[in-house]
Amino acid sequence: MVKEKSMYDRGKQHGEQKQGSAKTFEEYSLRGTPSAILVDDNGLVRHINLGSNGFLDGAVKQLFNE
């Protein structure tokens, strides 16, 4: 009889197999997910948002209106 892996074991295995990079987190000093970075036409970082708190809509509208 084959024992099914627990959710924890499956998550751990997925994390070990995942080949990713935290480059964006390091470059912009992000501290969690979800995160959003708004960059203007000149490549200047105008806003960094952590979480899904609804502030992103206003920041995007403000950037478009400039």
RAGIZI-V513866 format. One record per residue. N is the residue number from 1. RES is the residue in one letter. SS is DSSP state (hx for helix, st for strand, lp for the rest). PHI is phi in radians with two decimals (NA if undefined). OMEGA is omega in whole degrees, -180 to 180 (none if undefined). Layout:
N_RES_SS_PHI_OMEGA + N_RES_SS_PHI_OMEGA
This chain:
1_M_lp_NA_-180 + 2_V_lp_-1.60_179 + 3_K_lp_-1.45_179 + 4_E_lp_-1.29_179 + 5_K_lp_-1.22_177 + 6_S_lp_-1.28_178 + 7_M_hx_-1.01_179 + 8_Y_hx_-1.05_-179 + 9_D_hx_-1.09_179 + 10_R_hx_-1.17_178 + 11_G_hx_-1.13_179 + 12_K_hx_-1.10_180 + 13_Q_hx_-1.11_179 + 14_H_hx_-1.06_180 + 15_G_hx_-1.09_180 + 16_E_hx_-1.25_-178 + 17_Q_hx_-1.50_-176 + 18_K_lp_-1.23_177 + 19_Q_lp_-1.93_-179 + 20_G_lp_-2.27_-178 + 21_S_lp_-2.43_177 + 22_A_lp_-1.78_-175 + 23_K_hx_-0.98_180 + 24_T_hx_-1.09_179 + 25_F_hx_-1.04_-178 + 26_E_hx_-1.22_-177 + 27_E_hx_-1.16_-177 + 28_Y_hx_-1.90_180 + 29_S_lp_0.93_178 + 30_L_lp_-1.28_-174 + 31_R_lp_-2.13_180 + 32_G_lp_3.09_178 + 33_T_lp_-2.26_-4 + 34_P_lp_-1.29_176 + 35_S_st_-2.28_177 + 36_A_st_-2.35_179 + 37_I_st_-2.17_176 + 38_L_st_-1.76_-179 + 39_V_st_-2.12_-179 + 40_D_lp_-1.40_-177 + 41_D_lp_-1.08_-180 + 42_N_lp_-1.60_180 + 43_G_lp_1.48_-180 + 44_L_lp_-1.50_177 + 45_V_st_-1.21_-176 + 46_R_st_-1.80_-177 + 47_H_st_-2.80_172 + 48_I_st_-2.15_-177 + 49_N_st_-2.10_176 + 50_L_st_-1.91_178 + 51_G_lp_1.61_-180 + 52_S_lp_-2.06_-174 + 53_N_lp_-1.67_176 + 54_G_lp_1.55_-179 + 55_F_hx_-1.30_-176 + 56_L_hx_-1.14_-179 + 57_D_hx_-0.98_-179 + 58_G_hx_-1.13_180 + 59_A_hx_-1.15_178 + 60_V_hx_-1.16_180 + 61_K_hx_-1.06_180 + 62_Q_hx_-1.09_179 + 63_L_hx_-1.10_179 + 64_F_hx_-1.19_-178 + 65_N_hx_-1.42_-180 + 66_E_lp_-1.38_none
